[in-house]
Amino acid sequence: MGDRLRFEGFVAHERLPAVLAHADLLVLPSFYEELGTVLLEAMQASLPIVASKTGGIPDVIKDGVNGMLMPPGGAKALARAIGRILSDRDLARRLSEGAQERGKDYDWEVLAERILRVY
């Protein structure tokens, strides 16, 4: 897998858009996650997402719409979801489009406007 898979580790914020532009999908197999900023960044980069159905993730990722949700710790289900996205270009495109659309809800200007309305 060495030539097909890369574990990047920490990426400086200014490099993140370039790194995400080279990704085929984002995988977040957390056992627990409140939300995960990386999900928002991936959606804004139009990446299909495979993530664990835990914590705040299902509030952002709708299974089959803007990503795929798997049970935490479900390695086989996770592998199947990754394989489906990588082998089905139509599915990858639909999830990418859904992610990009949902990501608009987390644009800084949109969030600032919501906060302003509260005040």
C-alpha positions as a Markdown table, in Angstrom:
| # | Residue | x | y | z |
|---|---|---|---|---|
| 1 | Met | 0.0 | 0.0 | 0.0 |
| 2 | Gly | 3.0 | 2.3 | 0.4 |
| 3 | Asp | 2.6 | 3.7 | -3.1 |
| 4 | Arg | -1.1 | 4.2 | -2.7 |
| 5 | Leu | -1.6 | 5.3 | 0.9 |
| 6 | Arg | 0.1 | 8.1 | 2.8 |
| 7 | Phe | -0.2 | 8.9 | 6.5 |
| 8 | Glu | 0.6 | 12.6 | 6.5 |
| 9 | Gly | 0.5 | 13.3 | 10.2 |
| 10 | Phe | 0.3 | 17.0 | 11.3 |
| 11 | Val | -0.1 | 19.4 | 8.4 |
| 12 | Ala | 0.4 | 23.1 | 8.9 |
| 13 | His | -2.8 | 25.0 | 8.3 |
| 14 | Glu | -1.4 | 26.9 | 5.3 |
| 15 | Arg | -0.5 | 23.6 | 3.5 |
| 16 | Leu | -3.8 | 21.9 | 4.2 |
| 17 | Pro | -5.7 | 23.0 | 1.0 |
| 18 | Ala | -2.9 | 21.7 | -1.2 |
| 19 | Val | -2.8 | 18.4 | 0.7 |
| 20 | Leu | -6.5 | 17.9 | 0.5 |
| 21 | Ala | -6.5 | 18.7 | -3.2 |
| 22 | His | -4.5 | 15.6 | -3.8 |
| 23 | Ala | -6.7 | 13.3 | -1.7 |
| 24 | Asp | -9.3 | 10.9 | -3.1 |
| 25 | Leu | -11.3 | 10.9 | 0.1 |
| 26 | Leu | -11.1 | 11.6 | 3.8 |
| 27 | Val | -11.4 | 8.8 | 6.4 |
| 28 | Leu | -12.1 | 9.7 | 10.0 |
| 29 | Pro | -12.4 | 6.4 | 11.9 |
| 30 | Ser | -12.8 | 8.0 | 15.4 |
| 31 | Phe | -14.1 | 6.1 | 18.4 |
| 32 | Tyr | -15.4 | 9.4 | 19.6 |
| 33 | Glu | -15.3 | 12.9 | 18.1 |
| 34 | Glu | -17.3 | 16.0 | 19.0 |
| 35 | Leu | -17.2 | 17.3 | 15.4 |
| 36 | Gly | -13.7 | 17.4 | 13.9 |
| 37 | Thr | -12.6 | 20.5 | 12.1 |
| 38 | Val | -11.0 | 18.1 | 9.5 |
| 39 | Leu | -14.6 | 17.2 | 8.4 |
| 40 | Leu | -15.4 | 20.8 | 7.7 |
| 41 | Glu | -12.2 | 21.3 | 5.8 |
| 42 | Ala | -12.7 | 18.1 | 3.8 |
| 43 | Met | -16.3 | 19.1 | 2.9 |
| 44 | Gln | -15.1 | 22.5 | 1.7 |
| 45 | Ala | -12.5 | 20.7 | -0.4 |
| 46 | Ser | -15.3 | 18.6 | -1.9 |
| 47 | Leu | -13.9 | 15.3 | -0.7 |
| 48 | Pro | -16.1 | 12.3 | -0.1 |
| 49 | Ile | -15.9 | 11.3 | 3.5 |
| 50 | Val | -16.0 | 8.0 | 5.4 |
| 51 | Ala | -16.4 | 8.6 | 9.2 |
| 52 | Ser | -17.5 | 6.9 | 12.3 |
| 53 | Lys | -21.1 | 7.3 | 13.4 |
| 54 | Thr | -20.2 | 8.7 | 16.8 |
| 55 | Gly | -20.3 | 12.0 | 18.8 |
| 56 | Gly | -21.1 | 15.0 | 16.6 |
| 57 | Ile | -20.1 | 13.5 | 13.3 |
| 58 | Pro | -23.7 | 12.3 | 12.4 |
| 59 | Asp | -24.9 | 15.9 | 12.9 |
| 60 | Val | -22.7 | 17.0 | 10.0 |
| 61 | Ile | -22.3 | 13.8 | 7.8 |
| 62 | Lys | -25.5 | 12.3 | 6.4 |
| 63 | Asp | -24.9 | 8.8 | 5.4 |
| 64 | Gly | -25.2 | 8.4 | 1.6 |
| 65 | Val | -25.6 | 12.2 | 1.1 |
| 66 | Asn | -22.3 | 13.9 | 1.9 |
| 67 | Gly | -20.4 | 10.9 | 3.2 |
| 68 | Met | -20.7 | 7.4 | 4.6 |
| 69 | Leu | -21.0 | 6.6 | 8.3 |
| 70 | Met | -19.6 | 3.4 | 9.8 |
| 71 | Pro | -19.8 | 2.0 | 13.3 |
| 72 | Pro | -16.8 | 3.0 | 15.5 |
| 73 | Gly | -14.3 | 0.2 | 15.4 |
| 74 | Gly | -16.0 | -1.5 | 12.5 |
| 75 | Ala | -12.9 | -2.2 | 10.4 |
| 76 | Lys | -14.6 | -4.4 | 7.8 |
| 77 | Ala | -17.4 | -1.9 | 7.2 |
| 78 | Leu | -14.8 | 0.9 | 7.0 |
| 79 | Ala | -12.8 | -1.0 | 4.4 |
| 80 | Arg | -15.9 | -1.7 | 2.4 |
| 81 | Ala | -17.0 | 1.9 | 2.4 |
| 82 | Ile | -13.5 | 3.1 | 1.3 |
| 83 | Gly | -13.5 | 0.5 | -1.4 |
| 84 | Arg | -16.9 | 1.5 | -2.7 |
| 85 | Ile | -16.0 | 5.1 | -3.0 |
| 86 | Leu | -12.7 | 4.4 | -4.7 |
| 87 | Ser | -14.3 | 2.0 | -7.2 |
| 88 | Asp | -17.6 | 3.9 | -7.9 |
| 89 | Arg | -16.9 | 7.2 | -9.5 |
| 90 | Asp | -20.6 | 8.2 | -9.5 |
| 91 | Leu | -20.9 | 7.5 | -5.8 |
| 92 | Ala | -17.7 | 9.5 | -5.2 |
| 93 | Arg | -19.0 | 12.4 | -7.3 |
| 94 | Arg | -22.4 | 12.5 | -5.5 |
| 95 | Leu | -20.8 | 12.4 | -2.1 |
| 96 | Ser | -18.3 | 15.1 | -3.1 |
| 97 | Glu | -21.1 | 17.3 | -4.3 |
| 98 | Gly | -23.1 | 16.7 | -1.1 |
| 99 | Ala | -20.0 | 17.5 | 1.0 |
| 100 | Gln | -19.3 | 20.7 | -0.9 |
| 101 | Glu | -22.9 | 21.8 | -0.5 |
| 102 | Arg | -23.0 | 21.0 | 3.3 |
| 103 | Gly | -19.6 | 22.6 | 3.7 |
| 104 | Lys | -21.2 | 25.9 | 2.7 |
| 105 | Asp | -23.0 | 25.9 | 6.1 |
| 106 | Tyr | -19.7 | 26.2 | 7.8 |
| 107 | Asp | -18.1 | 29.0 | 5.8 |
| 108 | Trp | -16.8 | 31.7 | 8.2 |
| 109 | Glu | -19.1 | 34.4 | 6.7 |
| 110 | Val | -22.1 | 32.2 | 7.1 |
| 111 | Leu | -21.2 | 31.3 | 10.7 |
| 112 | Ala | -20.5 | 35.0 | 11.5 |
| 113 | Glu | -23.9 | 36.0 | 10.1 |
| 114 | Arg | -25.6 | 33.4 | 12.3 |
| 115 | Ile | -23.8 | 34.7 | 15.4 |
| 116 | Leu | -24.6 | 38.3 | 14.5 |
| 117 | Arg | -28.3 | 37.4 | 14.3 |
| 118 | Val | -28.1 | 35.9 | 17.8 |
| 119 | Tyr | -26.7 | 39.1 | 19.2 |
